[in-house]
Amino acid sequence: MEKESLTALAALSHSGRLAVFRLLMRRYPDAVPAGEIADVLSMAPSTLSAGLSHLRNAGLVTQTRNGTSLLYCADVGGAGRLISYLGADCCRGRPEICLSHVLTESPMTDRKYNVLFICTGNSARSIFAETLLRELAGDRFQAFSAGTNPKSDMNPIALKVLADKGHDISGLRSKNVTEFQGEDAVKLDFVFTVCDRAANEECPPWPGQPMTGHWGQPDPVKATGTEAEKLLAFQDVYGALRNRIASFTALPIGTLDRESLQARIDDIAKTKDTV
């Protein structure tokens, strides 16, 4: 265990490799193409290849192949073993003392939870998610949405989809994620990214250690073709998010510890949508 952990620590001691691992953790459970990782981190392919090989050998990253593309995913089991080693060995079984700032357990009690959905523009996907959660389980969740680079106006097709399905769109607006990061901001219990680009961006740690998840959806705004085909792209994203949010609201949150709840959130991310 010590040798494995020292290898993992050595792998993460390099800033470039640490950036790769952080990106893959934000995108978990997605498997991300090597080319996309290189683009996001502005990293030369040869440098990235060496870094990924180092992380794989350290048990922190897994590799799969899809045709000619190599895909990489964070190995959360390897990361968990490293944290367990630090808590049990280096802290001599006292993680609550030397790792309290990262291992503090915040039990999820039976109350109303604050949930933030993030995408880049806050004009469609995160607006869908905010509206769906509010109307599916507004008695148990306070829903918000924001964008890392929000549009000045919400997408008209997204608003049409919501209105056609009977949702109240009167109070919706595009917001910047910074509204939820100040000292006076609402204390969040859950933060979900619903687009890959937003998940790729490194944000400061959220105060209070909210549970996080990545439920990435394709950007319907980029859909091409006829008006009917564009509308279908929005309908598909709406349906995929509705499935995930319905599964989320069905979780017995008040009875699950944080580890079990995080595992269930990650399982929801793996939902296969049917047309």
N, C-alpha and C positions, 0 to 999 in steps of 0.2 A: 504493500500500500504506500509506503514512504517513497519508494523509487518512482512509482506511477505519479504520485502527487508532485514530486520534485520536477518530473518531466513536464507536467502540466503547468506548473508555476514558471518554469523556464520558457515554455512556449508563449505564455501570456506576458512575459517581461519585455517583449519587443512591441513598440507602439503600433507598428503596422499589423502584426498578428492580433494584437488586442482589438484593434479597430475592426478587423474581419470577424472576430468572435462576437463582438458586441453587435455588429450588424446582423449576423445570423441568429443571435438570440432575440433581437427585436422582430425578426421575420419568422421565428419559430411558430408553428411547425413546418413552414414552407421549406422546400428545397430550392435553393437559388442558383441559377446558372453562373458559372465562373465569370462570363463576360459581363453580366450585370453587376457582380461584386466589384470587378475592376473599374467599371464606369462610375459607380456610386462613390468609390473611395479614391478615384483618380490614381489607380495603381497600375504599374506596368504588368503585363501578363506574366512575365518571367518572375517578377517579385511576388506576385500573388500566388503563382504555382508553388514556389518554394515555401511561402507562408502556410498555404493550405496543407501541404505535405507535412509540415512540422506540427500543425494542429491535429491532423489525423493521427499521426504517430503518438501524440500526447493523449489521445482518446477524448478530444474535445469537439471533433467535427467528423461527420460521416459523409461518404461520397456514394452517389448512385449515377447511373447513366440513363439518359433518355435519347435514343438514337445516337447522334454524334455529339450531343451535349453532355458535359459533366455537371451534375447538380450537387450542391453542398448544403448540409443542414447541421445546426448545432446539436451536439450530443449532450442532452441535458443530464443523462445519467453520469457521464464523465464529469460534468461540472458539479453535480451533486456529491460525487465521491470526493472531489477536491475540497468542497466546503465542509464535508463531514470530517475529513482529515484535519483541516485547520481547527475545527471546533473540538475534536476529541483529543488530538495529539498536541498541537501547538498551544491550545488554550487549556490543556490538561483537564478536559471535560467540563470546562466552564464557559461555554459559548455565550451565555447570557451576560458575561462580564466583558470579554475582549472583543466579541462580535455583536454586541447588543444593537449597534446602529444598523446592521443588516439582517439580523436574525430575530428581531423583536416580533413576537407573535401578537397579532391584533385579531382576536377572535371575531368572527362574523356573527353578530347577534341578529335576532329576528327584529328588524327595524326597516325604515325606509332608506334605501341606498342611493347614493349619487353616482351617476354613470355618465362618462364623457366619451363620445365617439369623435374620432379625428380622421380627416382626410386632407388633401392638399387645399382644394378650393372651397370646401364647405358649401357646395352648391347643389349636390345631388346625393352621393352615397351616404355621407354622415347625416345629412338632412333626413333621408329615408330612415336611417337607424334611430335617430332621435324621435321622430314621429311614431315609428312603430312601437318602440319601447314605451313611450308615454301612453299610447292608446291600448296596448296589449296588457300592460301591468302598471299603470300610473299610480295605483294605490300603494304599490310597494317600491317603486323606483322613481327617482327624479332624474329625468333625461336631459342631457345637454349635447351640443355638437359644436365643433370648431374646426378651423382650417389653419394649416401652417403657412399658407399664402392665400387667404380667402379672397373670393371674387366679390366685387361690389354688389352684385345681384345674384340671386339664386337662379338656377337653370329653369327656364319656363317649361321644358318638357317634364322635368322632375316634379314641378309643382302641379302640372296637369295630371300626372300619374297619381299623385297623392289625392288631389281633389276628386278625380274620377272614382277612386276607391273609398270615398266618403270621409277622408281624414280632414281635420281642421288645420288649415295652413295659415290662419290669420296671424299667429304670433311668431312665425318662423322668420329668421334673419341670419345672414352670414356673420360669423364671429371669428376673431383671431384667437388662436390658442393661448396667447398671452393673457387673455381675460381670466384664465383659470390657473395662472401660475403665480400671482401675487400673494402677499401675506393675507390679504383680506378676501381672497377667492374662496369659493365653496370648497369644502374638504371632500375630496373624491374617494369613493370606494372601489370603483372600477374605471379603467381607461382602455378603450379598444381602438386600434387603428383599423380602418376599413379600406385603405388603399396602400399598395406597396410603397409608393413614393414617400408617403408620410412616415411609414414604418422605417424606411431607409434613413430618415433624418435623425440625427442624434439630438435628443432633447435632454434638458436637465432632469435629474431624478425628481419624481413627483413627491411632494411632502406627504407624510403619513403612510407611505408604502402601499398605494392602492394596488389591487390585483390588476394585471394587464393581460391583454390578448390581442392577436392579430387575425382579423377576419377579412383579409384582403379580397377586393372585388375589382374586376376590370372597370375602367372609366367609361361609362356609357356616353359621356359627352363627346368622346372621340369616335363614336360609331359613325359609319358612312353608309351611303345607299339612299333608298327612298325614305320618305317620312315614316312609313309603316315600319321599315327595318330599324330606323333610329329609335322609334317608340318601343319596339320589341327589346332592344338592348337595355333600356331603362326598366322595362317590365321584368326582365330576367334578373337584374341586380336587385330590384325590389323583392322579388320572390326569394332569392338566395338569402338576403338579409332577414327577411321575415322568418325563414326556417331556423336560422341561427338564433335569433332573438327569442323565438318561441321556445327553443330548447333551453336557452339561458334562463328564461323566466320560470321554467319548470324545475330548476335545480333547487334542492332543499338547502338553501344557502345557510340558514341559521344552524343547521346540524352538521355542516362539513367543516373540518379544519382547513387551514389555508393550503396545505399541500394537496389535499384531495380536491378542493375547489379549483385550484389551478390546473390540475390534471383534467378535470371535467371541462374547463374552459378551452383547453388545448384540443380536447377531443371534438368539441363543437367546431373548431376551426377546420377539422378534417372532413366535415360533412360533404358528401358528394351530392351535388344538385342534379335533379332530374328535370328534364324539359317536358 
